[in-house]
């Protein structure tokens, strides 16, 4: 944190936005697309904008992101996020970008948060690596090129306390329960869900996490076919604490979804169903 006064914000109604895009292997091309959509979101009154996982590059190979990795605090992608936040007077949650780590053959998938003055506020490094075998012809091993993070991050903002998660993290309910226990009210999830897993599970997982933790969840997604022939599911969406979908992109297209956040409504739901008063540590008999 760079601003000591964050925890003293007085919360009011606010509008958040999530961008959907089909990132390519060309960083400049992706930044131009992101800039266009950030401007669109700001013009529609968004005060905070979430970008998708790997918004700056979806390479032809998993190693391509190593070629454009940046040291934390400086680089084309980070400078872009700072400039966009200032230009449009919005907070930005920068999806994930490849940040250098101790292992020269890997990066951290870092989700960086900037305030509307372009000042750095927080960083979350994706914790759960997508190492899966979906079929004999479709397998992923994210850990080959990405080093996992190990810290839970909740960001005090003018819009509420925002928990940061990335894509595969959503399958780990304990992480989201910890967000709830630590006071998170909104959870931002940049993603690049595969077509297969997204179609089967993405919406169900988002609604489940929103309902069980009485939280707003806003998911910013990749969609379409990328340079490596990976197909991502899209369906960027915003869900409120009672499980109602507020907005969603259902077509394979770029765009923006919006989420009107009402923290009084959120806390009324938490008081009505006070699950935090009923946590029990159960033992196997």
C-alpha positions in Angstrom: 0.0 0.0 0.0 1.2 3.5 -0.8 -1.7 5.5 0.7 -2.1 5.3 4.4 -5.6 6.9 4.3 -7.2 4.0 2.2 -8.8 2.4 5.3 -10.7 5.6 6.1 -12.7 5.8 2.9 -16.5 6.5 3.2 -18.2 4.1 0.9 -21.1 5.1 -1.4 -22.8 3.6 -4.5 -20.2 3.0 -7.2 -19.9 1.6 -10.7 -17.2 -1.0 -11.6 -16.5 -2.4 -15.0 -14.8 -5.5 -16.5 -13.3 -5.7 -20.0 -13.6 -8.6 -22.3 -11.0 -9.0 -25.1 -9.3 -11.5 -27.3 -5.6 -10.8 -26.7 -3.1 -11.6 -29.4 0.7 -12.2 -29.4 1.3 -8.5 -30.1 1.6 -6.4 -26.9 1.1 -3.0 -28.7 -2.0 -4.3 -30.4 -3.5 -5.5 -27.1 -2.7 -2.3 -25.3 -4.5 -0.4 -28.0 -7.6 -2.6 -27.6 -7.5 -2.3 -23.8 -7.1 1.5 -24.1 -10.2 1.7 -26.3 -12.3 -0.4 -23.9 -11.0 1.5 -20.8 -12.1 4.7 -22.4 -15.5 3.2 -23.2 -15.9 2.1 -19.6 -14.9 5.5 -18.2 -17.3 7.3 -20.6 -20.1 5.1 -19.2 -19.3 6.2 -15.6 -17.1 3.4 -14.4 -14.9 4.3 -11.5 -12.8 1.1 -11.5 -12.0 -1.1 -14.5 -10.8 -4.7 -14.4 -8.7 -6.1 -17.3 -8.5 -9.8 -18.2 -5.8 -12.3 -17.3 -2.9 -12.0 -19.7 -4.5 -9.0 -21.3 -1.2 -7.7 -22.7 -0.1 -10.9 -24.4 -1.5 -14.3 -25.3 1.5 -15.7 -27.1 2.0 -18.4 -29.7 3.8 -20.4 -27.0 3.9 -20.3 -23.2 7.4 -19.0 -23.4 6.5 -15.9 -25.3 5.5 -14.1 -22.2 9.1 -14.5 -20.9 10.2 -12.3 -23.8 8.1 -9.3 -22.6 8.4 -9.8 -18.9 9.0 -6.6 -16.9 10.8 -5.8 -13.6 8.2 -4.9 -10.9 7.7 -1.1 -11.0 8.8 -0.3 -14.5 8.0 -1.3 -18.1 5.7 -0.7 -21.1 2.7 -2.6 -19.7 3.0 -1.1 -16.2 3.5 2.4 -17.7 0.4 1.9 -19.8 -1.7 1.1 -16.7 -0.5 4.2 -14.9 -1.2 6.4 -17.9 -4.7 5.0 -18.4 -5.6 5.4 -14.8 -4.6 9.1 -14.9 -6.1 9.8 -18.3 -9.5 8.4 -17.5 -9.5 9.2 -13.7 -10.3 5.5 -12.9 -8.9 2.8 -10.7 -7.5 -0.1 -12.7 -7.0 -3.7 -11.8 -4.5 -4.8 -14.4 -5.5 -8.4 -15.1 -2.2 -10.2 -15.0 1.1 -9.2 -16.5 4.4 -11.1 -16.6 6.7 -9.8 -13.9 10.2 -11.1 -13.4 11.0 -13.5 -10.5 14.1 -15.2 -9.2 13.8 -18.0 -11.7 14.9 -16.7 -15.2 12.7 -19.3 -16.9 9.5 -18.2 -15.2 7.5 -15.1 -14.4 5.0 -14.1 -11.8 1.4 -13.6 -13.1 0.9 -10.3 -11.3 -2.4 -8.6 -10.9 -1.5 -4.9 -10.2 -3.9 -2.3 -8.9 -3.5 1.5 -9.5 -5.7 4.3 -8.2 -7.1 7.1 -10.3 -4.0 9.2 -9.8 -1.9 6.4 -11.4 -0.3 5.5 -8.1 0.4 1.8 -7.3 -1.8 0.4 -4.6 -1.5 -3.4 -4.5 -0.2 -6.5 -6.2 -1.5 -10.0 -6.2 0.5 -12.9 -7.7 -1.7 -15.7 -9.0 -1.5 -18.6 -6.5 -3.0 -21.6 -8.1 -1.4 -22.9 -11.3 -3.5 -24.3 -14.1 -1.8 -27.7 -14.4 -4.6 -29.9 -15.9 -5.2 -32.6 -18.4 -8.6 -32.0 -20.0 -8.3 -34.7 -22.7 -5.6 -36.7 -24.5 -5.1 -33.8 -26.8 -5.7 -30.8 -24.4 -3.4 -30.3 -21.5 -1.9 -27.3 -19.7 1.0 -26.9 -17.3 1.1 -23.3 -16.2 3.8 -24.0 -13.6 6.3 -24.7 -16.3 6.6 -20.9 -17.0 4.9 -19.3 -14.0 5.9 -19.1 -10.4 3.0 -19.3 -8.0 2.3 -16.5 -5.5 1.5 -17.3 -1.8 -0.2 -14.2 -0.4 -3.9 -13.3 0.0 -4.6 -9.7 -1.1 -7.5 -7.5 -0.1 -7.5 -3.9 -1.2 -9.3 -1.1 0.6 -10.7 1.2 -2.1 -13.4 3.9 -2.3 -15.8 1.3 -3.6 -15.3 -1.4 -0.9 -12.8 -3.9 0.2 -11.7 -5.9 -3.0 -10.3 -9.4 -2.9 -8.0 -10.2 -5.8 -8.1 -13.7 -7.5 -7.2 -15.0 -10.9 -8.9 -17.6 -13.1 -8.1 -21.0 -11.6 -8.1 -19.5 -8.1 -12.0 -19.6 -8.3 -12.0 -23.4 -7.8 -10.5 -23.1 -4.4 -13.3 -22.2 -2.0 -11.1 -21.9 1.0 -9.5 -18.8 -0.6 -12.8 -17.1 -1.0 -14.0 -18.1 2.5 -10.8 -16.3 3.8 -11.7 -13.3 1.7 -15.1 -13.3 3.5 -13.6 -13.8 6.9 -11.2 -10.9 6.3 -13.9 -8.5 5.3 -13.8 -8.5 1.5 -17.0 -7.2 -0.1 -16.1 -7.4 -3.8 -13.9 -9.9 -5.6 -12.3 -9.1 -8.9 -11.3 -12.1 -11.1 -9.4 -11.6 -14.3 -9.6 -14.9 -16.3 -8.7 -16.8 -19.4 -10.9 -19.8 -18.9 -10.6 -22.5 -21.6 -13.7 -23.0 -23.7 -14.2 -26.5 -22.3 -13.9 -25.7 -18.6 -15.6 -22.3 -19.0 -18.7 -23.7 -20.6 -19.0 -26.4 -17.9 -18.1 -24.4 -14.8 -17.4 -20.7 -15.0 -20.8 -19.3 -14.4 -21.6 -21.9 -11.8 -18.4 -21.1 -9.9 -18.9 -17.3 -10.0 -22.5 -17.6 -8.7 -21.5 -20.1 -6.1 -18.7 -17.9 -4.7 -20.9 -14.8 -4.7 -23.7 -16.6 -2.9 -21.7 -18.5 -0.3 -19.7 -15.4 0.6 -22.4 -12.7 0.1 -20.0 -10.7 -2.2 -20.1 -8.9 -5.4 -18.0 -10.7 -8.0 -16.8 -9.2 -11.3 -15.1 -11.4 -13.8 -13.1 -10.0 -16.7 -12.5 -12.6 -19.4 -10.6 -13.5 -22.5 -12.7 -14.9 -25.3 -12.2 -16.5 -28.8 -9.2 -18.2 -30.5 -5.7 -16.9 -29.7 -2.4 -17.2 -31.5 -1.6 -20.5 -29.8 -5.0 -21.9 -31.0 -6.2 -21.9 -27.4 -10.0 -21.2 -27.2 -11.2 -19.1 -24.3 -14.7 -19.0 -23.1 -15.5 -15.3 -22.5 -18.7 -14.6 -20.6 -17.4 -11.7 -18.6 -20.0 -11.0 -15.9 -20.9 -9.3 -12.7 -22.9 -11.1 -10.0 -24.3 -9.5 -6.8 -24.3 -11.0 -3.3 -27.7 -12.7 -3.6 -26.5 -14.5 -6.8 -28.3 -12.3 -9.4 -26.4 -11.7 -12.6 -26.1 -7.9 -13.1 -24.5 -7.9 -16.5 -22.9 -10.4 -18.8 -21.4 -10.7 -22.3 -22.8 -13.8 -23.8 -21.4 -13.4 -27.4 -17.9 -14.0 -28.6 -17.0 -10.3 -28.8 -15.0 -7.7 -27.0 -16.9 -5.3 -24.7 -17.5 -4.1 -21.2 -19.7 -5.4 -18.4 -20.9 -3.1 -15.5 -21.5 -3.7 -11.9 -23.3 -1.2 -9.7 -22.1 -1.8 -6.1 -24.3 -1.0 -3.1 -22.5 -1.9 0.1 -25.6 -1.2 2.2 -27.5 -3.8 0.2 -24.5 -6.2 0.7 -24.4 -5.8 4.4 -28.1 -6.1 4.7 -27.9 -9.5 3.1 -25.1 -10.5 5.4 -27.1 -9.5 8.4 -30.2 -11.3 7.2 -28.3 -14.6 6.7 -25.5 -14.3 9.4 -23.3 -17.2 8.3 -20.3 -15.6 9.9 -21.8 -16.3 13.3 -22.2 -20.0 12.5 -18.8 -21.2 11.4 -17.9 -24.5 12.9 -14.8 -26.6 12.8 -16.2 -30.1 12.2 -14.2 -33.2 12.8 -14.5 -36.5 11.0 -16.2 -39.0 13.3 
